[in-house]
Amino acid sequence: MNITRFVTRGVIPLSALALLSTALVLGVQSPSVAPVETRGTPAVVRDHSVPVTVAADRVHVAPQAHDHDEEADSGVTGPDVDTVVAELPETVVEPFSMLGVTWKSGLVLADTVVQARWRADGTWTAWSDLDIEPYEEGTPGTEPVWVGRADAAAIRVLSSADAEPAGVALSTIDPGKSPTLTPTAETVATTSGVSQPTVITRSQWGAKEGSSCDSPIYGSSTKGVVVHHTAGSNSYSKSQSASIVKSTQAYHTNSRNWCDIGYNFLVDKYGQVFEGRKGGVTKSVRAAHSGNGTVNEQTAGISLMGTFETTAPSNEMKAALVKLAAWKLALHGDPAKGTYSIGGVTLNRIAGHRNVVSTACPGAKVYAWLTSTSSTGLRSQVEKAMEEGGSAEPLPTPTGLTATGQTLSSVSLDWSDVEGAEKYHVKASTSSSMSSPTYGKFTESKGTVTGLTPGKKYYFSVVVVDPERNVRLSEYSGAPYPTAETPAATTPTGLKATSATSTSLSFDWDDVVGAEKYHVKVSTSSTLSPPTFGKFTESKGTVTGLTPGKKYYFAVVVVDPERNVRLSDYTSSPYPSEVLPLKDPAAGKMSTPTGLEATSATSTSLSFDWDDVVGAEKYHVKVSTSSTLSSPTFGKFTESKGTVTGLTPGKKYYFAVVVVDPERNVRLSDYTSSPYPSAVTPTGKLPTPTGLKATAATSTSLSFDWDDVVGAEKYHVKVSTSSTLSPPTFGKFTESKGTVTGLTPGKKYYFAVVVVDPERNVRLSDYTSSPYPSAVTPTGKMSTPTGLEATAATSTSLSFDWDDVVGAEKYHVKVSTSSTLSPRRSGSSLRARGP
């Protein structure tokens, strides 16, 4: 039986004894309580630093892990790497339900595996790979993983042996309480001929508001749907889904530094649809789901909650996705099948994340369903749902369609007004059968279709559509279709560098008729690989961020202003070139620093001073125990002096200094030359402490005092019941006295003291020698209390009084209806009397 302990008052509710006894004998359960609607509480994100392993201490592991999809086979899901470059050992943290890992820099996504394990219900899981997906903005990191409820975690990051990660952090998320979900009834959207599915709104699932996403960015239209999976657990209850969505938003905003959750919609395995990024479910809201900015802005990102590499989505999830995709495509006048070009890629109207960037998302099982050409495939089911969505009153077919002008990537058209028409769609195709078309959407009987290919013959057809429901109100204008040809893009000519700074080149070239955007490619290689790019809307521009003193080659190309695809060839080799000046063109380089000398030394550091170099903003000092300065330690300073730490006591160090660029960390001068100046770090050994004695003792502690050691900043006291001080208990102190706790009553303890380095915790002196002084902890048993009596009584309580016991801080009073005090009820008091 649990015994209730009263901390501040000795009151025992006697009526509880009878109730408790009845419950034990009869097995009575507490009555169930009707659920109370809650407004929810915010999710809490806690970040935990993941230490980066020192290169010399890195270990290799077999990076085998299981997928957090419980039905998945175990095995490596990431690249073939095995070097642990960052690791958080098993660490107890505040309870959490979701975790993810982020970093600031130093990891190549294609060469990195992040693994996690966690403790739930006292049991540690095996290692799990966390999905890493390409990102457009914010902080790099993994997909978050729902773990249910855990209270400890371990992380390891595997990458190439030379990886230098920085800012690696584990984020644990406690979702808090989610609001009670009261989904509204399904409605038929007035803006579409297809029924809008029931959507759980942001306010219903407890979205956090108040960010830059409060002013959403909208695309010109929604051209398609991109399907994802969250890559999290498939083991969650229906009531947990809102918590998963809320935790995902917290991770995306707090850890990935996005302004809101990355998806436009999320669908759980029970068929529930959740509103994602703020801005309105009927609008083209820019999200952060694909890793491609244009795709994010002009598609709807729908994420299925779970991992679907080997586990198939539930029927409820599939049905909800079909209904949601059909409604969203119909809303914006898009078909379920066919392709379109966007953000430099060509996508199906319903595409997987892996079609946009290199990733396994949305999982093999979902992707197989998505790409299936059978009647049960996702695209066919969405097409069917759209066809069954509604009908409208027909209007006359538009006539008089003609091309009025063209550019490299667009054609302008005009046609006769249709009485009663408020919106038109124009279909453009390079095929006379109008297959694989590009669409333009217009509110008057003229417009420009963009995103076309230069030098191509296009066929056109126009139709009237309902402005609210985006369903056809007429037939398309028929064959023979009017045509127009986009002019071919010519390769730019006359490219030349017009000016140069130490970090930039300015260019000029001849205009290309019809060109609206150019890319200039710049490289230190005559093959232009790897390049730096400049993007310009006129035939001139400046490329920045280059390296002083380097020879750069360059070329220019015409690109589509919307799709960023090439419309011409690059100017051909041999490429023109230009050499950038150094920071000080008159001198060629900055002056080599002079006057370098060591000004002071400790056992683990050297301080330096040297003459200022005019114009220098940053210096690097190289320090080594080798006269050739091999295997050096570096110090980085913004003035002509500084201290290099982390050195070894008693070593002779050689050193040199150089001027560096403050932004790009490249050398702007030569290093000071050999023979290099040198200095020796003192051994750092300090005198052995004296005068150690025990000054006080309790049953579980000993207090000590000893003589100060000049220069000592930290001491360790070793305490043991053995005269050989083995095994010991340690106390760590910053002055020549202190108390070691956690000892055993009635034991004889021996002790010794030593001086240690305050930063590296290595010994700077010898321990005091044997025979070691000793002291005995008292047994700690106190006198039995006397004078116990009842001082007052009510119908449900008794008040007591008794004599103080010297040194006592807490008492327990045992009360029972039995003369043997069993069963009993106990109360606690911090004083010897009182109710």
N, C-alpha and C positions, 0 to 999 in steps of 0.2 A: 504494500500500500504506500502511495506517495504521502509524505508528511508535509503539510503546509507550514512554512516557517514565517513568523511575523517579525519583521526587522525592527520596528520602532515601538511597538506596543505589545504587551503580553495579554491580548484578548483572545479567547478561544470560544467560537460559536458552538455551544453545546448541542444545539438542535441539529447541527451538521453531522454529529456522531450517529444519531438514529437514522438519518437519511442515507448516510454512507453505508451503514450496516445493512440497511434494506437493499441497497443497490447490489451489495456483494452477495447476499444470500439469494435474492430472487433473480439476479441477472438483469435488472431493469436497464433499458437503454434510455438515453436522453431523447426527448421528443424532437422530431425533425423541425427545422425552422424554415419558413418560406424564404426564398432568395430575395434579398433586398437590392433594388436597383442602385448602382453606384455610378458616380460621374467619372471615376477613374483617377489615377495618379500618374505623374510623368515617369517615363523610363529613365533609369539612372545608368550612365556609362562611366565605368572606372577604367583608367589606363594604367598598365603595369609595364615598366621598362623591361625589355628583353636584352640581356647583356650580349654584346658582340664578342665572340671568342677571339683571343689573340692568335695571329697567324701561326706562330710557332707551336701553339698548343692545340691546334685544330685536329679533330679526330675524324675518321671515316667510318660511316655506318652503312649497313645495308638498308636503303631507304624504303623498306617495305611497310606499307600501311594499308588499312582497309578503308573502304569508302564509308561515309556515314549513312549511305543507303544500306540498311541492314541486310538486304538480300543480295548485295553486290559481292563478287568474289574479291578476296584480298589481292593486293598487288600494287605495283608502283603506277600511279596515274599521271605523274609529272615527268619531267625530263630525267635523263640518266645521270644524276649527280649524287655524290655521297659524302661531301665534306660539310660538317656542321659549322656554319659561320656565325650563328647566333643561337643562344639556348637559354630558356628559362626552366630551371629544374622544377620538380613537383612543388607547387607553392599554394598554400592555403589562402583564399581570398574571400571577400564578401560573397554570399550566395548569389548566383546568376543563372540566367536561362539561355543566353546566347553569347557567343564569342567570335572574335575576328582578329586578324593581325594586320598591322600597317607598318610602313617604314617611310623614311624621308628620301633616301637615295641609296645608290650603291648596289642595287640588285637588278640583273637583267631578267625580265619576266620569263623568257624562254629557257633560262638556265637555273630556275629556282623552284624548289619544292618547300612548302610550308606545312608542317605537321603539328597536330595538337592531340592531347589526351586530357581527360578530365575525370574528376571523382564525383560519382553520383551514388547516393545511398551507401557511402562507405566503400565503394568498389571503383577501381580505376579502369577506364576503358583502354583498349589498344590504341596505337597511334592511328590517326586519321589524316589523310591529305585534305587540305583546304584549297578550294578552287581559287586560282589567280586568273583574273580576266583583264584584257586590255582596257585602258581607261582614257577618257578624253581630257579630264580636268581633275583638280583636287589632289588628294594624297593617294599614292599607290597602296594597294592592300588586297586582302583576300575577300571572298564572299563570306558573309556571316553564317554561322552554323547554329541552329537551334539545338540545345542539349537537354531541354526539359528543366531540370533543377540540379545544379552542381555547386560545390563549395571549394574546389581546388582545381588547378590546371597546370599543365606543362606544355612548353612550346619548343620546337626546334626548327631552324631554318637551314636547309641544305642548298648549296650552290657550288659554283666553281671555287677552287682552292684560293684564287686570287681575288675573290669578291670582297668588297669593303663596305658592308651595309652600315647605314647610319640611321639613328632614330627609330629602331625596331621597337614596337610596342604591342602588347596584348590588350585588347579592349574586351571587358566583360560587361554584359548588359543585363540589368535587372528591369524587366518590363513594367514593374509596378502593377497596380490594379487597372484592368481595362474596363471601359464603360460597358454596361449591360447593352447587348445588341438588340435593337428592335427594328429589323429591316422593314422598309416600306414595301407596300405591295408593288408587284411588277406593273410597269406602265408602258404605253405605246408612245415613243418619242414623237413629238410633233414635227421634228426635223428629219424624220426618216420613215420610209415605208416598212421598216423592219422593227419588230418590238424591241424596246430597250430592256435588257435584263435587269433584275433587281441588283442594285449596287449598294454596298455598305459604305456610307459616306465617311469622309475624314473625321468629322465630328463624332460619328458613331464609334469608330475604332480608337479615338483618342489621339488624333494627330497633334503634334507640337506645331504651333504657329509662331510667326514672328521671325522672318528671315528675308533675304533678298528675293526668295521665291514668292513672297507676298505680292510682288509685282511680276507676274509670270511673263516669260518670253513665248510668243506664239509664232508658229510657222505659217506660211501662206496657205497651206492646206495639209491634210493628212493623205499621203499617197499609198500607204500600205501598213501592214502589221508586222512587227518583229517579235517572235516568240522566244521566251527565255525559260530557264528554271532557276530557282533561288539557290540550288546546290546545297540545300540544307537537309535536315532530317525528314524522313517520311513518317516518322512516328510522332504524331501530335493529335490532340483531340480537337473536336470542332470548337470548343470553347477557348482553346489556346490560340486559334488562328489570329484573332485580333492582337494578341500579345506579340505574336511573331511579326506581324506587320509593323506594330508600334516599335518593337526592338530594332527592326531593320531600318526604319526611319532614323532612330537614334544613332545607330552605327554609321549610316550614310552621312548624317549631318555633323556629328561630333568627331568621328574618327576619320572618315574619308573627306571631310570638309566640303561636302556638297551642300547646296542650299536647302535640299529637301530629299525625300526618298527618290531613288533613281528611276522607278518604273511608273508608267501611267496607270496600270491596273495590276492587281495580283489576284490569282484564282487558287483556292485551296482544294484539297482532295474531296471535300464534301460538296463542291459546286458553288461555294460562296465567292462572290466577286467583290473585291475591295477597291475603292478609289485610291489611286496613288498620288502622284505629284499634283500640287495645288494648281488650279487654273480653270477647272470646269470639265466635266466628263465629255461634253459635246464639242469641245474645242481642240485645236491642234497645239497642245501644250508641249513645249520643249522640255524633255526629261534628260536623263544621263544614263541610258541603259545600254548603248551599243558600242561606245568607243569611237563613234564617228559623229561630228557635230551636226552635219546636215541631216543625217539619218535620225539623230535624236530629235531634231526640230520638225521633221516632216513625216514621222511614222508614229504609230501607237505601240509602245513597248509593253507587252503583256507577259508577266512572269508567273509560271506555275510553281506553287510552293512545294518544294521537295527536290529530290535527285532522281533522274530518270535515265541513267546509263543502262541499268539492267532491270529496273522496275518500271512497269507500264503505268501510265496515268489511269486513275479510276474513271469509270464511266461517267460519274457525276462531274468530275473535272473536265473531261472531254466535251460533254454536253454544254457546260457553261462557257468554255472557250469558243465553241462553234457559235453560240448565240451572241457572245460579246463581239467576236470578230465580224460576224455578219452585220450586226447593228452598226459598228464603227465604220466599216467600209461603205455601207449603204449611206450612212450619214454624210460622207464626204464624196459620194458619187464615184467610188472606185469599184472595179470588178473584183471577184474573188480569185480570178486566174489572169495570167499574163505577166509581163515584166515591165520594169521602168528603170531608168538610170537616176542615181542619186548619190551625191558625195563621193564620186569616183568609182562606184560599184554599180552593177546591174543586179537588181533584186526581183524575185517574184513578189506579187502583191502580198502573199503570206509567206514570210521567210523566217528562217531560224537565225539566231544570233551568230552562229558559225558562218553564215553566208556574208556577214558584214566584216568580221575580224576573225583571226585564228583563235578558235576556242572550241571546246567540246559542247558548249551550251547550244541547245536546250537538252542535251542528253540523247543517246542513241535511240531509245524507245520512242521519245516524242518526235525526233527528227524523221524516223522511219514512217510514222503516221502522217506527219506533215507533208512529206514528199511523195507519199503513195498516190498513184494515179487511179486507184480503184474507186468505186463509188463510196467506199467507207473512209477514204482518205480525208484529211482535214479540209483541203481546198474544195473538194467535191461537196463535202457536207456544208461548208459555208456557202458555196454557190447555190446549193439547193435551198438553204434557209433564206437567202436573199431573194430567190425567185418566188418563194412562197410568201414574201413579206408584205405585198400590197399591190394595188393597181391604181390608175389615175385616169381622168378624163382625157382622151386623145386630142391633140392639136394638129394643124396641117404641117407637113414636112417642109422645112426651110428650103428656099431656092436662091439662086443667084450667087452661090459661093464662089469667090474669086480671090486670088492672091494679090495683094497690093504692094508688097515689099518684102525683102529678105536681108538677113545678115548671115554671118558665118554659121550661127547656131539657132536662128529663128526665122519664122515666116509670119508676116502680118496678113490678115484675111478680112474680108467684108462679105456680107450677105443681106438678103432682103429681110426686113422685119416680119415677124409672125405675130399677128394680133393676139394679145393675151399672153405672149411669152415673156417671162421675167428672167429666165436663165437659159444659157446654151452650153453644150459641150461640143468641142471640135476634136475630132479624132484624126491624127496624122500618122502615116506609116510609109515606109519605103517599099511596101508590097502593094500591088494593085488589088490584092484580096483583103487589104486592111488588117493583116495579122500583126501581132506584137506592136500595138499602136502606142503613141504618145498622146496625152490628152491636154487640152486647154479648156479652162472654165471661165465663162464670161457672162456679164449681166446686161450686155447690149449686143447688137448685131454686128460686132466687129471685135477684133482682138489679135494678139500675137502669141503664137505657140513657140515656146522656148525649149532649150535642151536638145536641139537637133544636131545632126552631124554635117560638117562642111562637105560640099561637093556631092551631095546626094539629091536624088529626085524623090519628092514626097507627094503622096496622094492624100486628099483631105475629104472629110465628110462632117456634117453638122447635124445636131439633134436638139430639140427643145426638152428641157428637164424641169421638174417641179422644184421651185426655189427652196422649199422647206424640206421636202422628203427626198430630193435628189433622185427621183425615179423618172424614167422617160415619159414625156407627154406627146411625143411624135415618133415617127420613123426617122432613121438617119437618112440624109440625102443620099441617093443611090448612084450606081455606076452609070456611065463612065465618070470616075471621080476627077475633079479638077486637080492640077498638079502645079508644083513650083520647085525650082532647084536652088538649093543653098550654094553660094559660091565656095570654091575650094580655097582653103587657107594657104597662103604662100609662106615659105620660111622667111623669118625676119632677116634683114640685111643691115650692113653698116654698123654692127655692134662695136663699140669702143669704150674704153675707160676714160672718163672726162676729168676725174680728180681722185685723190687718194689721201686718207689719213692713216695713222698707224694701225687702226682697227676697222677701216671701212673703205669701200670702193664705190664710186658713183659711175653710172653708165648712161649711154644714150644709143639709140638705134633708129632706123627708119620706120615710120608708121606702116602697119599692115592694114589695108582697107578692110573694114568690117570687124577688126579685132577690138575686143572690149577688155581683155585682161592678158597679161604676160607673166611668165615665170622666168627668172634669171637663175641659172645654176652656176655656182662658184666652187672651185676645189683647188687644193694645192697639187693635185695629180693631173697630169696631161690627159688622163682618161676621164676626168671629172668624177672620180669615185674615190672616197665618199664625198658627196656634195653638201654645200650650204645653199639654201634657196632664198630668193627675194621675190615678192609678189607685188605686181604693179598694175594700175589701171590706165597708164599712159606709157609712151615709148621712152621712158627714162626712169631712173630710180637709184637708190643707194642700198647696198647690202652691208650690214654692220656685224660686229662680233667676230672680226677676223684677227689674225695673229700678226704682230709687227714683224717686219723684215722677211715675210714669206712671199714667194711668187705664186700668184693665183691665176688660174685659167677660168674662162667663163663662156657661157652659151645662153641663148634666149629662145623661148618657144611661145606660141600663142595658145591660150587655154580658154575653155568655156567658162564664162563668169559665174555660172550657177553650179555646174557639176565638177569643175576643176579637172576636166579631162583635156588632153592635148588636142588641139585643132590643127596643128601644123607639125612639121619636123623641127627638131632643134637645129640651130646653126651648126654647121659641120666642122670637123677637125681638118687641119690643125687649128685649135682654138686660140683666139687672142689671149694675151696674158698681161699682167702688170705686177710689179714688185712693190709691196707696201714699205713705207719708211719705218724705221725704228722710232721709239718714243722721243729720243734726242737726235734728230737727223744730222745736226752739225757734228756731233761726236761719233755718230754711228751707233754707239751704245752709251749707257750711262757709265760714269766713272766707277772703277772698282773701289769699294770701301777701303779705307786705310785706318791705321791706329788701333786695330783690334787687340784687346787685351782682357784677361780675366781680372775682375776687380774684387771678387770674393768667392769663397767656396764653403759649402757644407759637406757632410758625408755623402749627400745624394744630389747635390746641385752645384752648378757653376754660374756666376753672374758675369756678364760681359759688358764692355763699352767700346764704341768705335766712333770715328769721325762721321759727321753728317755728310750725306751725298745730296747735292742740290737737286730738288725735284723728286727725290725718292719718297714713296709713301708706305713701303713695306719692305722688310728684310727677312731673310731666312738665315739662321745660324746652324751650321752642320757640325756635329760633335761626334768624335769616334775615339776608341782606344787604339786605333791603328793610325800610323803616321801617314798612310795613304787615304785616310778618311773613308775606308770601306765600312759597310754595315753601320751607317751613321744613325744618330738620334737628331731630330730637328727641333729647333725653336723658331717660332714665327712672331715677329714684332713690328709694331707700327712706329717705333722711334729707334734711335741709334743706341739702344741698350736693352738688356733683358736677361732673364734667368732661365736656363735649361734645367729641368728637374728630372727625376727618375733615374739618376746615375748610380753607379756602384761605388761604395766606399773604398778608399785606398787604391784607386786606379788613376793612371796618367791619361788625360784626355787631350786630343788635338782638335783644333777648331778653325773654321773659316766662315766668312759671311758674304752674302750676295744680295743685290737689289732685285726685287720681283714686282711684277705687275699686280696691283692690289685686287683686281677683279678676276684675272685669268690665271694668276699664280705661275706665270712664265717668267724666266730670267730676263732682266733688263741690263745686267752687267755681268762681268766675269766674277767668279769667286776669288777672294784673296788667295794668293798663290803660296806654294810650298817654298822653303820649309815652314810648316804651319806652327803658330804659337801653341803652347801647351800649358796645362795646369793639372795638379794632382788633387783629387778629393781626399780629405782626411779619412782615416779608418773609421772614425765615429765611435770608437770604444770608450765608454765612460766608466768612472770608478764604480766598484760594487757597493750597493747601498749598505749602510751600517745602522746599528741601533734599533733593529726590528723588534717590536714587542707587542703583545696583545694588551689593549687598554680597556676592553670591556667585552662581556659575553652575555648572550641570551641563550635560550635552549636551542635556537636554530641559527645563530650568527656569532661571529667574532669580529671585533673592531681592532684595527692595527694602527701603529704609528712607527715612523722611522725617520732617520736624518735625511734632509734634502741632499740631492746630488746636483751639483752645479750643471746647468745646461739640460737637465732631464725635463721632458714634457709629458711623459707617460710612464706608468709603472704597471707591472703585472705581479700580483701576489698569488702564489701557488699554495694550496691548503690540502692536506691529506691525513687520513687516520693512520697511514703507514709512515714509519721513520725514514723511509726512502723516498717519500713524497710520490708514491705511485700506487693506485691512480690518483690524480689530483683534481681539485675544484679550483677554478680561477676567479680572481677579482681583478678588474681593470680600472685604474685610477689616474687622474691628471694632477694629483698632489700627493705629498708624502704621508698620506693617511687614508683610511677607508675601511669599509665593512663588507665582509664576505657573508652572504646569506645562503639559505637553503641547506644548512648543516643538520646533523642528527643530534638530538638531545643526549646528554650523558656520554659523549665520546671525547677522547683525547685527540687533538689535532696538532700536527706539525706544520710549519709554514716557512716560506722563503720568499724574497722579493727580487725583482730584476728591473732594469731600465729598458724600455723598448722605443723603437722609432714610432712617432705618432701617426705617420701616414702608412708605412709599409708593415708595421707590426712585427719587425724583426728585432732581435735582442741587440742592445747597444752596450750591455755590461754583462758580467757573470752574475748568476744567482748567488745570494748569500749562502755560505757553505755549511755543511753538517759539522757537528751535531746541530740539527735545526731546533729553534725554540718551539715550545708547545704550550697549549692551553686546553682546558676541558670545558665543554658546553654543559650547563646545568641540566638536570633531568627534566625540569619544566613542569612537574606535577604540582598542582595547587591544592590548597585545603578544601575539604568538602564544605559546601555552604551550610550554615546553621540558621535557626530562628525562622524557618518557613511557616507562614500562616496565611489563611484567607482573610482579607481585610474588608471585602465587600462582595455582594452578589446581586445579580439581576436574574431575570427569568432565563436569559440565554448566555450569561457570562459570569466569570469569577475573577476577582482582582486579588493579587498576592503581594507579600512583602517578605524579605529575608535579609540577613546580615551581609554586608559587603565582604567580598573576598579580595584581599590585597592583590592588585595586578590583574584582576579579572576584567575582561572587556565585553563578554557576552555570556548569557545564560540560556539554557533550555528548561522549560517547565513541562513535565509530563503529567497529563490528566486522564483519568479513565473512570468508568462506572464500576470497574472491577477492582477488588482489593489487591489483585496481583498486577494492576496497571496494564492489563491486556484485554481487549484491544485498547489502543491509546490514541490520544489526540495531543499533539505537541504545539507549544507556542514558543516564540523567542522574544527576548527583551534585551535591550542594550543597557538596562539599569536594573537595580535590585528591587525595585518596587514599581507599582503603577498598574493601571488597567491594561 
